[in-house]
Amino acid sequence: MNYRGPYRVRTVEKPLPQILHPEDAIIRVTRSCICGSDLHLYHGMVPDTRVGSTFGHEFTGVVEEIGPLVQNLKVGDHVLVPFNIACGKCNFCKQGLYGNCHESNPMATAVGGIFGYSHTAGGFDGGQAEYVRVPYADVGPTVIPPDMDPDDAVLLTDVVPTGYQAAEMGGIKEGDTVVVFGAGPIGIMAARCAWFFGPARVIIIDHIDYRLEFARNYAKCEAYNFKEMADPVLFLKKATDWYGADVCIDCVGCEAEGNTLQTLTGRIMLMQAGAATALQWAVNSVKKGGIVSVVGVYGPPFNFAPIGNVMNKGITIRANQASVKRLLPKLIDHVQSGRLNPKELITHRILLKDVPDAYRLFSSKLDNCIKTVLVP
């Protein structure tokens, strides 16, 4: 897959990746996914997304070659590769903050390295390809259990960990009301994982009816269309006896709809790093002293957000890229025990050579698309 500019991707032949460091591995891709954050790149929303880049940060594959210092993998292993590129040795990795590795993206002050993303995340080629170079191969890649479906495994690289961490960061307690903004794959998974923490209600807000129906069935939650409301914040206040939700989760990020000013300044004029509509609704819908969890992607340099309400309501905001490696043992157990069935999110399987059609399908939300997997 090769990025040629906003709304333009195609398949091309590129040189095979090579071992560049003794801790590298070369992976032959068996599954890769298109993520909602790939659409931010595709739509030209993320700074320093360069022509010629190969996207894709959700992928599984077979180890074809390893560097001389790699000890935990062998040729032939079928692995899932977390979207974070993490060294495993820096101060942040030692804290379990694998999404904030200080070595994989040393020119940045925030995010660590990410496969197949903008050069703000290191400029690494991603997994929407036949082969990928994987740095720090002893740290991230995890051998897929022999009894696990590869379709489940590929969703453990991002969707499941991000959805789970979104709920985890919310500090959900027994009896809470949780509101999730966004019924894409991450929002649906966050709503599903919220139930692990014992809330009384889980509500999901979106504006596309087929996604809301999917969320009702998969996440067993309440689901509402904000386009049928005069004011989503007022609706949620009424639904919570005017207190507000205990926890609000933003799973939308920079391409949110629902507010004309945010859309104009964030998505059309690019005066801010995307439309922060979902974040604004989350802050205004949560109760005093509540928690707002943010996993929706916002890029540099800044966004218009109601920081005064955050202070005056005593809100706690928790946000980060998911620390996939930290969460994998728990989430693999959830999948193997049947408590989670990630592959049910997959609605479309498309050959890698047809990647332009796959992006158009996912971007335009055609054919009731929830999650697309690319098969080389």
PAZAKE-553651 format. One record per residue: residue in three letters; y, x, z of N, C-alpha, C, O, CB in turn. Coordinates in steps of 0.05 Angstrom, whole numbers, plus 5000, padded with zeros to 4 digits. Glycine has a CB too. Example, Ala and Ser with C-alpha at 12.3 -4.5 7.8 and 13.67 -1.06 7.14 Angstrom:
REM residues 2
ALA488652645156491052465156493452645156493452855169491152265181;SER495552575142497952735143500152585157502352685161498852825114;
***
This chain:
REM residues 376
MET497650175000500050005000502550185000502650385014500049815025;ASN504550114984506850274981509350104981509549914966506750444954;TYR511250165000513650015002515750104982516250344979514850035031;ARG516849914967518749984946521549874951523349904934517749874919;GLY521949744974524549624980524049344991521749244989526349624956;PRO526049205001525648945013524248754994524948724970528348825020;TYR522148625005520548424990519048544967518148404949522348204980;ARG518648814967517148944945515149134956515849344968519149084926;VAL512549074953510449254960508449254937508249064921509049174987;ARG506949474935504949484913502749684922503149844941506249564886;THR500549684907498449884912498850114893499350074869495649754909;VAL498550354903498750604887496650804896495550774918501650724888;GLU496150994879494451224887496151434901498151524889492951344863;LYS495451514925496751734939494751954945492351894946498151634965;PRO495552194949493652404957492152334983493252215000495152674960;LEU489652414985488152375009489452525032490352745029485252465005;PRO489552395056490752535079489052775087486652775083491052335103;GLN490352965098489053215107489353255137491253155149490153455091;ILE487553415148487853505175490153695177490253895164485153635186;LEU492153615193494553785196494753925223496354105226497053615191;HIS493153835242493153935269490353935279488753755271495153775287;PRO489554125296486754135306485853885321483453845324486454375324;GLU487753715329486953465344487053215326486752995336488753425368;ASP487253255300487353035281484552935274482553085278488753115255;ALA484452695264481952585251482852445226485052335224480352405270;ILE481052435206481452275182479552035184477152065188480852445156;ILE480751795181479251545184479151405157481151375144480551365206;ARG476751315150476451135126476650855136474950755151473651185112;VAL478650715126479350445137477250235129476350225106482150355128;THR476450075149474649855143476049575145475249385132472249865162;ARG478049565162479649315165482449405171482949595186478449135187;SER484449255161487149285169488549015168487548835154488749495152;CYS490548975183491948715185494848745177496048965178491748605214;ILE496048525169498948495166499948365192499048155200499748335141;CYS501848495204503048405230505748275224507048335204503248635250;GLY506548105242509247995240511448205240513448165227509747795262;SER510948425254512948635254512948795227514848915221512448835277;ASP510648785212510748885185512648725168513948835149507848875173;LEU512848465173514648295158517548375163519248355145514248005165;HIS518248475187520948575192521548805173523748825163521248655222;LEU519548975169519949195150520149095122521949165107517549395152;TYR518348915115518248795088520848655081521748665058515948605086;HIS522048535101524548385096527048565098529248465095524848155116;GLY526748825103528949005104530648985129532949045129530748955081;MET529348905152530748865177530849105195532349115214529548635192;VAL529149305189528849535208530049785196529349865173525849585215;PRO531949915210533250155199531250375193529150395205535250255219;ASP531950535173530450775165527550715157525750865162530450975187;THR527250485143524650425130524750535102526350435086523950115131;ARG523250735096523650895072521850815049519450745053523351185078;VAL522950805025521350755001519050965000519551205004523150764976;GLY516650864994514351034993512651025018510451135018515151314988;SER513650895039512050875064509650705059509550525043513850755086;THR507550765075505150595077505150455103505050585124502550765073;PHE505250195103505250035128502450015140500450105128506549755122;GLY502349885163499849805175499249955201498650195200497649855155;HIS499549815223498949935249496649805263496049865286501449925267;GLU495249625250492849495261490549555243490349445221493249185264;PHE488649735251486549805233484149915248484350025270487450005212;THR481849885236479350005245478250185222479150155199477149795253;GLY476450365228475350525207473150715217472550725241477550685194;VAL472050855198469851045203470951325202472451395184467551005183;VAL470251485222471151765223469851925201467351945199470451895251;GLU471552035183470552195161470752495166469152655156472152125136;GLU472752575182473152865187474652895213476352725220474752995163;ILE474053105228475453155253476453435254475253625242473653095277;GLY478653475269479753745273478053895293476453775307482653735283;PRO478354165294476554325311476854275341475054355356477154615305;LEU479054155350479354105379478553825387478753755411482254165387;VAL477753655368476953385375474253385388472353495376477053195350;GLN473953265412471453275427470252995431467852975435471853405454;ASN471852785431470852525438469852355415468652145419473052365452;LEU470252455390469352305367467552485350467652735352471752215349;LYS465852355335464252505315464352365289464952125287461252535325;VAL463752505267463752395241461652165240459452185250463052605219;GLY462551935229460851695228461451485249460551265246458051785230;ASP462951555269463751355289465451145277467251205261465151485313;HIS464850885284466650665275468550605298467650535320464850405267;VAL471150635294473050625315475250425310475850355287474350905319;LEU476350315331478850165330481050355339480750515357478749905347;VAL483350335325485550525329487950385340489150225326486250685303;PRO488750425365491150295376493550355359493850565347491650385405;PHE495450165358497850205341499650425352501150545338499349945338;ASN499450475379501050695391499850955384497350985384501150665422;ILE501451155377500651425374501451575400503851605405501851575348;ALA499451655416500051755442498552015447496252055439499251555464;CYS499952215460498852475465496952475488495152645490501052675469;GLY497352285507495652275531496352475553495052475574492852315523;LYS498352645548498852855567501752855579502152965600498453125554;CYS503552725565506352725574506652555599504852405607508352635552;ASN509052565612509452415636509152115632508151975650512252465647;PHE509952015609509751725604506851645599506051435609511551655580;CYS505351795583502551735579501051735605499251565610501251925559;LYS501651925623500351935649500851695666499351635684501152185664;GLN503151555661503751305675502551055661502850835670506751265677;GLY501051105640499950875624501850755604501250555593499050665643;LEU504150895600506150795581505650915554507251065544509050855591;TYR503350845542502550975517504450895494504551035473499750905510;GLY505850675496507750595476510450755477512150725460508350305478;ASN510650925498513151075502512551375503514051525515514450995527;CYS510451455489509651745489512051915481513451855462507251795470;HIS512352135496514752305492514152525471516052665463515552445518;GLU511652555463510952765444510552665416511152815397508452905454;SER509552425412508852325385511352255369511252245344507052085387;ASN513552205382516052145368518452275382520152135393516451835366;PRO518452535382520352685400523252655393524952715410519652975399;MET523952565369526752525362527852265372530352215370527052545332;ALA526252095383527151825392527451835422526251995436525151605384;THR529251655432529651635461528251395473528451345497532651635467;ALA526951235456525750985466522850975459521151065475527250735454;VAL522150875435519350825428517951085421519151275411519250635405;GLY515251085426513651305417512851265388514051105374511151325435;GLY510951425379510051405351508451155346506951065364508451645344;ILE508751035322507250795314506350845286507850935269509050535317;PHE503850775280502850795253504250605235504850375242499850745253;GLY504950695211505850525189508350375195508650145186503750335183;TYR510250495209512750355215515050515205514750715191512950305246;SER517450435212519950565204519950855214518450925233522350415214;HIS521651025203521851295213523151305240523051515253523551465193;THR524251085250525151075278522751095297523051155320526750815284;ALA520251035287517851055302516151295293513751295297516250795300;GLY517451485280516051735274515451775244514952005236513551755289;GLY515351555229514851585200511951645193511451765172516551795189;PHE510051565209507251615203506151415183506851175185505551605229;ASP504651495164503351315146501351145161500051235181501951455123;GLY500950885152499350695167496750635153495850765135500850455171;GLY495550415164492750355157492350155135490050085129491550245181;GLN494450065121494049895098493450085074495050095055496549705092;ALA491250215076490450435058487450465060486150335076492050705064;GLU486350645044483550705045482950915066480850915079482550795018;TYR484851105070484451325090487051365105489251325095483651585075;VAL486751445130489151495148488651755164486451805173489551255167;ARG490751905167490752125186491452025214493551895217492652365178;VAL489752075234490251975261490752215279488952365284487851815271;PRO493252255288493852475307492652415335491952185341496852525310;TYR492352625352491352585379488852425379488652225394493552455397;ALA486852505363484552335359482752305383481152125384482952455336;ASP483052475403481552445428482752245447481552165467481352715442;VAL485252145440486651965459486451675450485551505466489552045461;GLY487251615426487451335418484951205408484051005419489451305398;PRO483651305387481351175375479151125395478351295411480251335352;THR478050885394475950795413473550705396473850535378476950575432;VAL471150805403468750725388468250425393468250335416466350895397;ILE467850275371467349995373464549945384462650055373467649855345;PRO464249785405461549725415459749615393460649465376461649525438;PRO457149695392455449615370455049315367454449215345452749735374;ASP455449165388455148865387457748725381457748475382453948765413;MET459948865375462548735370463048695341462648875325464748905383;ASP463948455333464648395306467148565298469048575314465248095302;PRO467148695275469548855267472048685266474248795270469048985240;ASP471848425260474148255259475348225287477848205290473547985247;ASP473748215308474748225335475948495341478148505354472448155355;ALA474648705333475648975339478349025328480049145341473649185329;VAL478848945303481449005291483748865305486048965305481448925261;LEU483148635317485248495332485748615360487648545373484648195335;LEU483948785369484348935394486149175390486849305410481649025405;THR487049235366488849455361491749385368493449555372488649555333;ASP492349115368495149035373495348745383496448705405496749055347;VAL494248555368494748275374493848195403495448085418493348095354;VAL491448265410490448195436491848345458492748215478487448235438;PRO492148615456493548755478496448665481497548635503493549045472;THR497848615458500648535460500848255472502648205489501948545432;GLY499148075464499247805475498547815505499847675521497247625461;TYR496547975512495847995541498048115557498748015578493248155544;GLN499248335547501348465562503848295564505248305584502048735550;ALA504348125544506547935546506147755570508147705584506747775520;ALA503747655574503147485597503247645623504347555643500447345594;GLU502047885622501948055646504748125656505248105680500348315640;MET506548195638509248265646510748035658512748065672510748385622;GLY509847785651511147555662510647515692511947345704510247315648;GLY508747665703508247625732507347345739508047245760510647705748;ILE505847225721505046935725503446905750501647055756503446845700;LYS504146695765502746635790501446355787502146195770504646645814;GLU499546305805498146045805500145815808501845825826496046035828;GLY499945625790501645385791504245415775505745225773502345335818;ASP504745645762507245685747507245525721505145435711507545985740;THR509645485711510145375684511045615667512945745673512245145684;VAL509545655645510045875627510945765600509545585589507546065624;VAL513145865588514045785562513846035543514946245550516945675563;VAL512545995521512246205501513846125476513445905465509246265493;PHE515746295468517246245443515946395420515646635421520246335447;GLY515046235400513746355377510846295376509346375394514246645376;ALA509846155355507046095352505846245329504146145314506745795347;GLY506646495326505146685309502746785324502246695346507046915299;PRO501246975312498947085325499447185354497847145372497647295309;ILE501647335358502247445384502947215404501947225426504547645382;GLY504547025396505246805414502846645421502446565444507346635401;ILE501046585401498646435407496846585426495746465445497146375381;MET496546845422494947005440496247025468494747025488494447285429;ALA498847045469500147055496499646795511499146795535503247105492;ALA499846565496499346305509496446295519495946195541499946075490;ARG494646395503491746385511491346565535489946485554489946485487;CYS492446805535492046995557493446915582492646995604492947275549;ALA495646755580497046665604495246515623495546535647499346475596;TRP493246375612491346225629489746395648488846305668489546055612;PHE489446655641487946835659489346865686488046935706487647115646;PHE491946805687493546855712493946605728495346615748496146975704;GLY492846375720492846135736495245955735495745825755492546215763;PRO496745935713499045755713498145465712495845405705500845815689;ALA499945285719499344995716499844895688498444715679501044835736;ARG501845005675502544925648503245165631504445355640504944725648;VAL502445145605503245345585504345185562503045005551500845535576;ILE506845245554508245105533508945305511509845525517510844955544;ILE508545235486509345405464511345265446511045025441506845495448;ILE513345405437515545295421515645435394515645685393518345325436;ASP515745285373515945395346517145175329518044975339513145485335;HIS517245215302518345015285516644955261517444805243521145105275;ILE514145065261512345025239509944865249508444965267511445295226;ASP509544635239507544445250504744555250503244515269507744185236;TYR503844685228501144765227500544985248498345005259500444865199;ARG502545155253502245365273502145235301500545325318504545565272;LEU503745035306503644895332500944755336499844765358505944685333;GLU499844635315497244515318495044715323493244675340496544355292;PHE495244945310493345165315493545255344491545305357493845405295;ALA496045285354496345375382495245175401493945255421499345415387;ARG495544915396494344715414491344745416490244725438495044435404;ASN490144795393487244805393486145075404484145075418486244765364;TYR487445295397486445555405487245625434485545715449487445775386;ALA489745585440490745665467490645435488491245485511493545755464;LYS489845195479489644965498492244925513492244895537487345015517;CYS494444935498497144915511498644675499497844565479498645175508;GLU500844615512502744425500504344575478504844805481504744305522;ALA504944425457506344555435508444365424507844135418504344645413;TYR510944465420513144295412514744425390515044675389514944225436;ASN515844265372517444355349520344335357521444125363516844175324;PHE521744575357524544575366526344425347528544345354525544855370;LYS525544395322527144245303527243945308528843795297526144295275;GLU525443855326525443575334527043535360527043315371522643475338;MET528343745369529943725394532843765388533543915370528943935415;ALA534543635403537443685400538143955411539844095400539043465415;ASP536744035433537244295446534744375460533944255480539644275467;PRO533344595451530844675464531144745494529344695510529744915450;VAL533444865501533944935529534044675546532844665567536545095533;LEU535444475537535644225551532944095553532143985574537644035538;PHE531444095531528743985531526944115553525543975567527444015504;LEU527044375554525344525574526344475602524744475621525344815567;LYS528944455606529944385633528944115642528044085664533044385633;LYS529043915624528043655631525043655637524143515655528643455608;ALA523643825622520743835625519843975651517543975658519443975602;THR521744105665521144255689522844155713523544315730521644555685;ASP523443895713525043775735527643915739528643935762523443785761;TRP528844015717531444145717531544415730533644535734533443965730;TYR529144525738529144795750529145005729530445215732526644825768;GLY527644965707527145165687524345275691523145245712529145395689;ALA523245405671520545515672520545755691522545895694519645605644;ASP518245805703517846035720517946295704518946505712515346015736;VAL516646275680516446515663517046425634515946225625513646645665;CYS518646575620519146535591518346795576519047015585522046455585;ILE517046765554516046995538517146975510516646775496512947005538;ASP518547175501519547195474517547345457517347595459522347335474;CYS516247195439514347315420515347295392513747295373511547185423;VAL517947265389519147225362520547475352519747585332521046985362;GLY522547565367524047795359526147735339527447525340522147995347;CYS526747925321529247935306529547745283531747715272529548215296;GLU527447595276527647405254527447115263526446945249525547465233;ALA528347065287528246795298530046605283532146685272529046795328;GLU529246355282530846145271531845965293530845985316529245975249;GLY533745785287534545585307537345595316538245425331532745605330;ASN538845815308541645835317543245945293542746175284541946015342;THR545045795283546545875259548046135262548046305245548445655251;LEU549446165285551046405290549246655291549846865279552646375315;GLN547046625306545146855308544046925281543747165274542946795328;THR543346725265542146775239544146905221543547095206541146515226;LEU546646815221548746925204549347215211549347385193551246755207;THR549647265237550447535245548047735245548447975241551747535272;GLY545647625250543347805254541547835230540348045227541747705276;ARG541347625213539447635191540847655164539647745144537647405192;ILE543347555162544647555136546747775135546747945116546047285132;MET548547785154550647985154549748255167551148455163553147885168;LEU547548245181546448485195548548615213548648865214545448685174;MET550048455227551948555246550648615273551848755290554248355250;GLN548248515277546648585300543848635291543148575268546848365323;ALA542148725309539348805301537548555300535548545315538249015321;GLY538248365283536648125281537847895298539647935314533848175289;ALA536647665294537547425308536147405335533747365336537047165291;ALA537647425357536447415384536347135395536747095419538047595403;THR535746935378535646655386533546605408534046485428535146475362;ALA531046705403528946665422529546795449528946675470526246765411;LEU530747025449531447155474533646995489533446965513532547445469;GLN535546895474537646725486536446475499537046405521539746645465;TRP534646345484533246105495531646175520531546025539531545975474;ALA530246405519528646485542530346525567529646425588527046735535;VAL532546665564534246715587535446455598535546415622536546905579;ASN536146275580537446025589535445815598536245625612539145915566;SER532845845591530845645599529345725624528145545637528845615576;VAL529345975631527846065655529345985680531845945680527346365654;LYS527945945702529145865727530846095739530546325731527045775747;LYS532446035759533746245774531646415788529746315800535746115796;GLY531946675786530046855797527446875781525547005790529346765825;GLY527446755757525046765740524747035725526347215728525046545721;ILE522647045709522047285694521947225665520747025656519247405703;VAL523247395649523147375620521647625610522347855615526047365607;SER519547575595517847785583518447795553518547595540514847735588;VAL518948035543519748065515517848255501517648495508522648175513;VAL516448155481514848325463515648285434514748425417511748255466;GLY517448095429518548065402520148315395521448435412520347815400;VAL519948395370521148655362524148625355524848455339519648765337;TYR525748785368528548815362529049105356527949275370530448705385;GLY530649165336531149445329533949535338535549375348530849485300;PRO534449795334537149885339539149765320538349685298537250195338;PRO541749745326542949865350543249685374543149775397545649985343;PHE543749415370544249235393543848945384543648885360547149285404;ASN543848765404543748485398545648335417546248425439540848375402;PHE546548105407548247925423546347765442544847595432550047735406;ALA546547815468544847685487546447595511548447725518542447865496;PRO545647375525547247265547546747425573545547325592546546975552;ILE547747665574547147835597548447725622547547775644548248125591;GLY550647575619551947455643550047265656549947255681554447315635;ASN548547105641546646915653544347065666543246975686545546725632;VAL543547295655541447455667542347535695540747515714540847705650;MET544747635698545747715724546147485743545247495766548347875721;ASN547547275734548147055751545746895760545846765781550146875738;LYS543646895744541246745752539146925766537146825776539946625727;GLY539747175768537847355781535247395766533147405779537347255809;ILE535447405740533047415723531947705721533547895720533547305695;THR529347735722528147985716527147985687525747805678525748035735;ILE527948195672526948225645524948455644525548675653529348275625;ARG522648405633520648605629519948615599519448415587518048555647;ALA519848855588519348885559518149155554518649345568522048845544;ASN516549165533515549415523513649375499512749145495514049575546;GLN513049585485510849585467508249585484508149715505510949835448;ALA506249445475503749435491502549705494502449865475501749245477;SER501549765518500050005523497049955517495549895535500450105553;VAL496349975492493749885483491450025498489649905508493449925453;LYS491650295500489550445512489050365541486750345550490150745511;ARG491150305556490850225584489349955586487749915605493650195597;LEU489849775567488649505569485949475556484549285561490549315556;LEU485149665539482749625523480149575540478749395533482249865506;PRO479649725561477149665576476949375585474849245582476849855600;LYS479149275596479148995605478848805582477348605584481748935620;LEU480148855560480148665538477548675522476648465512482548725519;ILE476348905520473648925508471748755524470048615513472749215506;ASP471948765551470248605568470748305563468848145562470648675598;HIS473248225561473847945556472647845530471647625528476947895555;VAL472648015509471547945483468447935485467247735476472348135461;GLN467248135497464348145498463147915516460947825511463448405509;SER464747835535463747615553464347335541463347135552465147635580;GLY465847325519466447075507468946935518469546705510464146895510;ARG470347065536472746945547475046935526476746765527473647085572;LEU474947125507476847135485475247155459473247295457478847365488;ASN476247015439475047035412477247085392478146905378473446765405;PRO478147335390480447395374480147325344482047235331481147685375;LYS477747355333477347325304477947035295478246985271474547405296;GLU478046845314478646575306481546555296482246355283478246385330;LEU483246755302485946755292486146815262488046745248487646955307;ILE484046945251484047035223483646795205481546655207481947255218;THR485546745188485346525169484946615140484046465123487746355170;HIS485646875134485446975107484447255106485347425122488246955093;ARG482547315089481547585083482147645054481247505036478447605090;ILE483647865050484647925023484048215017484248385034487747865020;LEU483348274992482848554984485448714985487548614978481548564956;LEU485148964993487549144995489049154968491449174968486649415003;LYS487549144946488949164920490748934915492548944897486849184898;ASP490348714929492048474926494148454947495048234954490348224926;VAL495048684959496848684981499548544975500648424993497448964990;PRO500648564950503148414945502748114950504547974961504148454917;ASP500448004942499947714946499547654976500447444985497447624931;ALA498347844990497847805019500547795034500847625051496148025030;TYR502447965027505047965040506547705033507847585051506648205032;ARG506447625008507847375000506647135015508146965024507647334970;LEU504047125018502746905032503546895061504246685071499646935030;PHE503447125075504147135103507147095108507846945126503247405115;SER508747215092511647195095512646905091514346815106513047385075;SER511546775070512446505064510946285079511446055075512146465034;LYS509046375095507446185111506045975094506245735098509146045133;LEU504746075073503345905054500445855063499346015078503446025026;ASP499245645054496445585058495645595087493445685094494745785042;ASN497445505105496845495134496045765145494245785162494745285140;CYS497345975135496546255143497446315172499746275179497846455124;ILE495546405188496046505215495846805216497746945224494146375235;LYS493546915207493147205208491647295183489647165176491647285234;THR492547505171491347615147490147885152491348055164493447635125;VAL487647915143486248175145485848275116485048135098483448145159;LEU486548535113486148675087483548835088482948975108488548865081;VAL481948805067479448945065479549145042479949055019477048745062;PRO479249405046479349595024477149545003476949684983479049885035;
***
